[in-house]
């Protein structure tokens, strides 16, 4: 788990017409990060940084036409012809020249699906997959049903037909699961499927996430006996996201502010996202009105013309002061100042407004040039009794309440006595380091991105953590240097979603810390890395799942490892 904004991810493997998922655009490289709007999935997405893409659903929203034509649904009459062949006719016939028909071609014909897009049928849900889709079988074809729960009988409409699996939406529930939420907070699941577990009661979501983590760990023999604790719930089930990175699309006369649909450039409008802090929704509403009034030109990725590209909103808790960042293609001094003034008048909690200029044509959110519009340039946020100074580029957890649970769990598992030297690898802005500093002799934070190290150093001073310092650079090189200087008693790993490079794991094991604590936002890469560490002499004792992202399929984990005696 990184100090980042999250949100579920564009790298999910399959596109489902009729279903939408936020397409995550990435930020500037985050410390060894994991961000990308947090993610990709028979497992949790291997993500591009979280960003413009709170996995969130809204009622009554519009979507802009895609910049490029989306993948179309496949409907091939030959599917049905193939399915009508008898076994005798299906046998390979000699081709011209006496050569037998290619067995591959016959196999392909046998695999042709018997479903068609738009077809309505009754299905029984047997299980859910790792993306939260209900799984059913129809005449040998695997059908993934958005919102379907095990044990349910449903009338569904096929939205996409593939060779190996098809997708469907629910039309009617014939038999309802006891785990189904009778009144989900959002009813836009057919348009935005980012909240893949919204249909479940919250206790069922927590159980589902424990199962997800357990399945990934049990894939490895070395992890077959690891204790997986019950998932720790988030203090807030809704309204927990303190940060949103949103795409601005459309025209100034009818702006759309929202998230990318999965694997497209269509933008799903967000106005009252149930996962966002309410102040974020207020800013979005004010920004739309301000764009209309000021006739602010919106960037068009096809023509590469226009000014305003993204709207980034952050709420500092518990003060509830707000920071707004306009990401633009040019300075646009007058337009941005008028828009900032309009938003501040509509939402008095907005204390900081900044502008970032991004002239690139890709999906990276932030550029390299910043400008302050208001006199105030930073916000102060708290996690527990630790304070953090937040600038427009600071990496900070999107769920402050769940972040506190994770930091305190790390502190509990560390069992420090005041004599230990601790290394915090992928430390971000220093969240975990600051929660360990008062119980350790020394804490050294390692981060690749220099801006994050600058933030972490400032936060250490803010919290009077004089035994805590941070270094920017290559993790392997810095870990090796620390090993030459006497090593460490505890190493905390908090990598991006892709997990740790194997070289990092080998460097960690080489300096032989007594304990390792691994914080991860991907059960899949966590299991992979724990297995590698098992081969390097470390036994995983326990894993604690923490629900950082309620209503979504994502989960954070805190794992404790101890070095085996030779």
C-alpha positions in Angstrom: 0.0 0.0 0.0 1.5 3.2 -1.1 0.8 6.7 -0.1 -1.2 7.3 -3.2 -4.6 7.8 -4.5 -6.2 4.8 -5.7 -8.4 3.8 -7.4 -9.3 1.0 -9.1 -7.6 0.5 -13.0 -7.5 0.7 -16.7 -5.4 -2.3 -17.1 -8.2 -4.7 -16.5 -8.0 -7.3 -19.2 -11.4 -7.5 -20.8 -13.6 -4.9 -22.3 -17.3 -5.4 -21.8 -19.6 -3.5 -24.0 -22.4 -2.2 -21.9 -20.2 -2.3 -18.8 -17.9 0.5 -17.9 -14.8 0.7 -15.8 -12.8 3.7 -15.0 -9.8 3.9 -17.4 -7.0 5.1 -15.3 -4.6 7.6 -16.6 -1.3 7.7 -14.9 0.5 10.4 -12.9 4.1 11.2 -12.8 6.1 8.2 -11.7 5.3 7.5 -8.1 8.0 6.2 -5.9 8.5 2.7 -7.2 4.9 2.9 -7.7 2.2 1.1 -7.7 -0.4 4.1 -8.3 -2.5 4.7 -11.2 -7.1 7.3 -10.7 -6.5 2.9 -7.5 -6.3 -1.0 -10.0 -6.1 -4.2 -13.6 -8.4 -9.7 -13.5 -8.6 -12.9 -12.2 -6.7 -11.0 -9.6 -6.5 -7.4 -8.5 -5.4 -5.2 -11.4 -1.7 -4.8 -12.1 -2.1 -1.3 -12.2 -1.1 1.8 -13.7 -1.3 4.5 -11.1 -4.6 5.2 -9.6 -6.0 8.4 -10.7 -8.8 9.9 -12.6 -10.7 7.1 -11.7 -12.2 6.6 -8.6 -14.1 3.4 -9.2 -17.4 5.0 -8.6 -20.9 4.9 -9.9 -23.5 7.7 -10.4 -27.1 8.0 -11.3 -28.4 9.5 -14.5 -25.1 10.3 -16.1 -24.0 11.1 -19.7 -21.0 9.7 -21.6 -19.2 11.5 -24.4 -18.6 9.7 -27.6 -15.3 7.8 -27.8 -12.4 9.4 -29.5 -11.8 6.1 -31.2 -14.4 3.6 -32.2 -14.7 1.1 -29.3 -14.5 -2.6 -29.8 -17.8 -3.9 -31.3 -19.8 -6.8 -30.1 -19.3 -9.9 -32.2 -22.3 -11.5 -33.9 -21.4 -14.1 -36.4 -24.2 -16.2 -38.0 -21.6 -18.9 -38.6 -21.6 -19.6 -34.9 -25.1 -20.9 -35.1 -24.4 -22.9 -38.3 -21.5 -24.5 -36.7 -23.5 -25.5 -33.6 -26.1 -27.3 -35.8 -23.5 -29.7 -37.4 -23.8 -33.4 -36.4 -20.9 -35.2 -35.1 -20.5 -37.0 -38.4 -20.5 -33.8 -40.4 -18.2 -32.2 -38.0 -15.5 -34.7 -38.8 -12.7 -33.3 -40.9 -13.4 -33.7 -44.7 -10.5 -34.1 -47.1 -9.7 -30.9 -48.8 -8.7 -30.5 -52.4 -5.7 -32.5 -53.2 -6.6 -35.2 -50.8 -5.1 -33.3 -47.8 -7.1 -33.6 -44.5 -8.7 -30.5 -43.1 -6.6 -28.7 -40.5 -7.5 -30.0 -37.0 -7.1 -26.4 -35.7 -9.8 -25.2 -37.9 -12.2 -27.9 -36.8 -11.3 -27.1 -33.2 -12.1 -23.5 -33.7 -15.5 -24.3 -35.2 -16.3 -26.5 -32.2 -15.5 -23.6 -29.9 -17.8 -21.1 -31.5 -20.2 -19.7 -28.9 -23.9 -20.4 -29.1 -25.0 -17.1 -27.5 -25.7 -13.9 -29.3 -25.5 -10.3 -28.1 -28.9 -9.1 -26.9 -30.1 -12.6 -26.1 -32.2 -12.9 -22.9 -32.0 -16.1 -20.9 -32.2 -17.5 -17.3 -28.9 -18.4 -15.6 -27.9 -19.8 -12.2 -24.8 -18.2 -10.6 -22.3 -20.7 -9.3 -19.6 -18.4 -7.9 -17.9 -15.0 -8.3 -14.6 -14.4 -10.0 -11.8 -12.2 -8.8 -13.4 -9.1 -10.5 -16.7 -9.6 -8.6 -18.7 -10.9 -11.6 -21.1 -13.7 -11.0 -20.1 -16.8 -12.9 -22.6 -19.0 -14.7 -22.5 -21.7 -17.4 -24.7 -21.9 -20.5 -24.3 -24.8 -22.8 -20.6 -25.0 -22.1 -20.0 -21.2 -22.4 -18.9 -19.3 -19.3 -21.0 -16.2 -18.7 -19.9 -13.4 -16.4 -22.9 -11.5 -14.9 -22.3 -8.0 -13.5 -23.7 -8.0 -10.0 -24.6 -11.7 -9.9 -24.1 -13.5 -6.5 -23.6 -17.2 -5.9 -26.9 -19.2 -5.5 -29.0 -16.6 -7.4 -31.3 -17.4 -10.3 -31.4 -14.5 -12.8 -32.9 -13.4 -16.0 -30.0 -11.7 -17.9 -29.3 -10.0 -21.2 -26.1 -10.9 -23.0 -24.0 -7.8 -23.7 -20.9 -9.3 -25.2 -20.1 -12.6 -26.8 -16.5 -14.0 -26.8 -14.9 -17.3 -27.7 -14.3 -18.4 -24.2 -16.7 -16.3 -22.1 -19.5 -13.9 -22.5 -20.9 -11.1 -20.4 -24.4 -10.2 -19.3 -26.4 -7.7 -17.3 -29.2 -8.6 -14.8 -32.8 -7.9 -16.0 -34.6 -9.7 -13.2 -33.7 -11.5 -10.0 -35.7 -14.8 -9.7 -33.9 -16.1 -6.6 -32.1 -13.6 -4.4 -29.0 -14.3 -2.3 -29.1 -13.5 1.4 -25.9 -11.6 0.9 -27.4 -9.2 -1.6 -27.6 -5.6 -0.4 -31.4 -4.7 -0.5 -30.7 -1.0 -1.1 -27.3 -0.4 -2.8 -26.1 3.3 -2.5 -25.6 3.5 -6.3 -27.8 2.1 -9.0 -25.5 2.8 -12.0 -23.8 -0.6 -12.0 -24.7 -1.1 -15.7 -22.9 2.1 -16.7 -20.0 2.1 -14.2 -18.9 -1.3 -12.9 -16.0 0.1 -10.9 -17.8 -0.7 -7.6 -17.8 -4.4 -8.3 -19.1 -5.4 -4.8 -21.7 -2.7 -4.3 -24.4 -5.3 -4.6 -23.1 -7.2 -1.5 -23.9 -6.4 2.1 -20.7 -5.1 3.7 -20.0 -8.1 5.9 -20.2 -10.3 2.7 -17.7 -7.9 1.0 -15.2 -8.4 3.8 -15.6 -12.2 3.7 -15.2 -12.1 -0.1 -11.9 -10.2 0.2 -10.5 -12.7 2.7 -11.3 -15.4 0.2 -9.6 -13.6 -2.6 -6.4 -13.2 -0.5 -6.5 -16.9 0.7 -6.9 -18.2 -2.9 -3.9 -16.3 -4.1 -1.7 -17.5 -1.2 -2.8 -21.1 -1.5 -1.4 -21.2 -5.1 2.0 -21.6 -3.5 3.0 -24.6 -1.4 5.3 -22.5 0.7 2.2 -20.4 1.8 -0.2 -23.3 2.4 -0.2 -22.9 6.1 -0.1 -19.1 6.4 -2.8 -17.7 8.7 -5.2 -15.3 6.9 -7.1 -13.2 9.4 -10.6 -11.8 8.8 -10.6 -8.6 6.7 -10.6 -5.5 8.8 -13.4 -3.2 7.7 -13.0 0.5 6.7 -14.4 3.1 9.2 -16.4 4.4 6.4 -18.2 2.3 3.8 -19.1 5.3 1.6 -17.8 8.8 1.2 -14.3 7.7 2.1 -12.3 8.8 -0.9 -10.5 12.0 0.0 -8.9 12.4 -3.5 -10.3 12.3 -7.0 -8.5 12.8 -10.3 -11.1 13.4 -13.0 -11.2 13.8 -16.7 -12.7 17.0 -18.2 -14.4 16.4 -21.6 -17.1 17.7 -23.9 -17.6 21.4 -24.8 -17.6 24.5 -22.5 -21.4 24.7 -23.1 -21.9 21.2 -21.9 -18.9 19.9 -19.9 -18.5 16.4 -18.7 -16.3 15.7 -15.6 -15.8 12.1 -14.7 -13.8 8.9 -15.3 -12.9 6.9 -18.4 -14.9 3.9 -19.3 -12.8 0.8 -19.4 -10.4 0.6 -22.4 -12.0 3.6 -24.2 -11.8 7.4 -24.3 -15.5 7.7 -23.4 -16.0 9.7 -20.2 -18.7 8.7 -17.7 -19.9 11.8 -16.0 -19.5 11.9 -12.2 -21.7 14.3 -10.2 -22.7 12.5 -7.0 -20.3 9.6 -6.6 -21.1 7.7 -3.4 -17.5 6.9 -2.7 -16.3 10.5 -2.9 -16.1 12.8 0.1 -19.1 15.0 -0.3 -16.9 18.1 -0.8 -15.4 16.5 -3.9 -18.9 16.2 -5.4 -19.6 19.9 -4.5 -16.4 21.0 -6.3 -17.2 19.0 -9.4 -20.7 20.6 -9.6 -19.2 24.1 -9.1 -16.5 23.4 -11.7 -19.1 22.5 -14.3 -21.0 25.7 -13.7 -17.8 27.7 -13.8 -16.7 26.2 -17.0 -20.0 27.1 -18.6 -20.0 30.6 -17.3 -16.4 31.4 -18.2 -16.6 29.5 -21.5 -13.4 27.6 -20.6 -12.2 25.7 -23.6 -11.9 22.0 -22.9 -9.1 19.9 -24.3 -10.0 17.5 -27.1 -7.5 14.6 -27.4 -8.4 14.0 -31.1 -7.7 17.5 -32.2 -5.2 18.2 -29.4 -6.9 21.6 -29.0 -8.3 23.2 -25.9 -7.2 24.3 -22.4 -8.6 22.3 -19.5 -7.7 18.6 -19.3 -8.2 17.3 -15.7 -9.6 18.3 -12.4 -7.9 17.1 -9.3 -9.6 17.5 -5.9 -8.2 16.6 -2.5 -9.9 17.0 0.9 -7.6 17.2 4.0 -9.2 15.5 6.9 -10.3 16.3 9.6 -10.3 20.0 8.8 -12.2 19.4 5.5 -10.2 22.0 3.7 -10.0 21.4 0.0 -7.3 21.7 -2.7 -8.2 22.0 -6.3 -5.7 21.5 -9.2 -6.5 22.4 -12.8 -4.4 20.5 -15.3 -4.2 22.5 -18.5 -2.3 22.5 -21.8 -1.2 26.2 -21.4 -1.2 28.9 -18.8 -4.6 30.3 -19.6 -4.1 32.9 -16.8 -7.4 34.7 -17.0 -9.6 31.6 -17.5 -8.1 29.7 -14.6 -8.2 32.7 -12.2 -11.9 33.3 -13.0 -12.7 29.6 -12.6 -10.8 29.4 -9.3 -12.7 32.4 -7.9 -16.0 31.0 -9.0 -15.3 27.6 -7.3 -14.1 29.2 -4.1 -17.3 31.3 -3.9 -19.5 28.2 -4.5 -17.4 26.0 -2.1 -15.9 28.1 0.7 -13.9 25.1 2.0 -11.6 25.4 -1.0 -8.4 26.9 0.5 -5.8 26.0 -2.1 -6.1 26.3 -5.9 -3.2 25.5 -8.1 -2.5 24.9 -11.8 -0.4 22.3 -13.5 0.6 22.6 -17.1 0.8 19.4 -19.1 1.6 19.8 -22.8 2.0 16.0 -23.5 -0.5 14.2 -25.6 -0.5 10.9 -23.6 -2.5 9.8 -20.6 -0.2 11.1 -17.9 -2.1 13.5 -15.7 0.5 15.9 -14.4 3.1 17.8 -16.3 6.3 19.3 -15.0 5.2 23.0 -14.5 3.2 24.2 -11.6 1.7 27.5 -10.7 -0.1 28.6 -7.5 -3.4 30.6 -8.0 -4.1 31.1 -4.3 -1.7 32.4 -1.7 -2.0 29.2 0.3 -0.1 26.4 -1.4 -0.5 23.4 0.9 -3.0 21.6 3.2 -2.4 19.9 6.4 -4.0 16.5 6.9 -3.9 14.0 9.8 -3.8 10.3 10.1 -4.2 9.6 13.8 -2.0 12.1 15.7 0.5 12.4 12.8 0.3 15.4 10.6 1.2 15.6 6.9 1.8 18.5 4.7 0.1 18.0 1.3 1.2 19.7 -1.9 -0.5 19.3 -5.2 1.8 16.3 -6.1 1.9 14.6 -2.6 1.1 10.9 -2.6 -1.4 10.3 0.1 -3.8 7.5 0.9 -7.3 8.0 -0.5 -8.9 6.5 2.6 -7.5 8.1 5.7 -9.4 5.9 8.2 -8.2 2.7 6.6 -4.7 4.1 6.2 -4.6 4.6 10.0 -5.6 1.0 10.5 -2.8 -0.2 8.3 -0.1 2.0 9.9 -1.2 0.9 13.4 -1.2 -2.8 12.3 2.4 -2.4 11.0 3.3 -0.7 14.3 1.8 -3.6 16.3 3.5 -6.4 14.2 6.9 -4.6 14.4 7.1 -5.1 18.2 9.8 -2.5 18.5 11.7 -1.9 21.8 13.5 1.3 20.9 16.8 -0.4 20.0 16.0 -1.3 16.4 17.1 0.1 13.1 14.2 0.1 10.6 14.3 0.4 6.8 11.0 1.6 5.1 11.4 0.7 1.4 9.0 2.5 -0.9 8.3 5.0 1.9 6.3 7.6 -0.1 5.7 10.7 2.0 6.7 8.8 5.1 3.4 7.6 6.6 4.7 4.2 7.9 8.0 5.7 8.9 6.4 8.3 11.1 4.2 5.7 12.9 7.4 3.7 13.8 9.8 6.5 14.6 8.9 6.9 18.3 9.5 3.2 19.0 12.7 2.7 17.0 16.3 3.8 17.4 16.4 4.9 13.8 14.2 4.8 10.7 15.5 5.1 7.2 13.0 5.7 4.4 13.9 4.8 0.8 12.1 6.2 -2.1 12.9 6.5 -5.8 11.0 9.8 -6.4 12.9 12.9 -5.1 9.7 14.9 -4.6 8.3 12.3 -2.3 11.5 12.3 -0.3 11.2 16.0 0.1 7.6 15.7 1.3 8.7 12.9 3.7 11.6 15.0 5.1 9.2 17.9 5.7 6.7 15.6 7.4 9.4 14.2 9.7 10.3 17.7 10.9 6.6 18.5 11.3 6.2 15.6 13.6 9.5 16.1 15.5 10.8 12.7 14.3 14.5 13.5 14.6 15.5 9.8 14.3 13.8 9.5 10.9 15.5 10.4 7.6 14.9 9.7 4.0 17.0 8.9 0.9 16.1 9.1 -2.8 17.6 6.5 -5.2 17.7 3.0 -6.4 16.3 0.6 -3.7 18.8 -2.2 -4.3 21.8 0.1 -4.1 20.6 1.9 -1.0 19.7 -1.4 0.8 23.1 -2.8 0.0 24.8 0.3 1.4 22.7 0.0 4.6 23.8 -3.7 4.8 27.4 -2.6 4.7 26.7 -0.1 7.5 25.4 -2.7 9.9 22.1 -3.8 8.4 18.7 -3.5 9.9 16.5 -5.3 12.4 13.2 -4.8 10.6 12.5 -4.0 6.9 9.1 -2.7 5.8 8.2 -3.3 2.1 5.4 -1.1 0.7 5.7 -1.5 -3.1 3.5 -0.5 -6.0 0.9 -2.9 -7.3 3.3 -4.7 -9.4 5.2 -5.8 -6.3 8.9 -5.9 -5.6 11.6 -6.5 -8.1 13.3 -9.8 -7.3 16.6 -8.0 -6.9 15.1 -5.9 -4.1 13.9 -9.0 -2.3 17.4 -10.6 -2.6 19.0 -7.4 -1.3 16.6 -7.4 1.6 17.3 -11.0 2.5 21.0 -10.5 2.1 21.2 -8.2 5.1 19.2 -10.7 7.2 16.7 -8.6 9.2 15.0 -10.6 11.9 11.6 -9.6 10.6 10.0 -8.3 7.4 6.6 -6.6 7.1 5.1 -6.5 3.6 2.3 -4.1 2.9 0.6 -4.8 -0.5 -2.4 -3.7 -2.5 -2.3 -6.8 -4.8 -2.9 -10.2 -3.3 -1.5 -11.8 -6.5 1.9 -10.0 -6.4 2.0 -10.3 -2.6 1.7 -14.1 -2.9 4.4 -14.2 -5.6 6.8 -12.2 -3.5 6.2 -14.1 -0.3 7.0 -17.3 -2.1 10.3 -15.8 -3.3 11.1 -14.7 0.2 10.3 -18.2 1.4 13.1 -19.5 -0.9 15.4 -16.8 0.6 14.9 -18.0 4.1 11.8 -16.1 5.4 8.6 -17.7 6.6 5.3 -15.8 6.4 3.4 -16.2 9.7 0.2 -14.2 9.1 -1.6 -11.9 6.7 -4.1 -9.2 7.7 -6.4 -8.0 4.9 -7.6 -4.4 5.3 -10.5 -2.9 3.3 -9.0 0.3 1.9 -11.6 0.5 -0.9 -15.1 -0.6 0.2 -17.6 -1.5 -2.5 -14.7 -2.4 -4.9 -12.8 -5.6 -5.5 -9.5 -4.1 -4.2 -7.9 -5.0 -0.8 -4.8 -4.1 1.1 -2.8 -6.6 3.0 -0.2 -6.5 5.8 2.0 -9.6 6.1 4.5 -10.6 8.8 7.6 -12.7 8.0 10.3 -14.0 10.2 13.8 -15.3 9.3 14.2 -19.0 9.7 17.2 -20.2 11.6 19.8 -21.9 9.4 
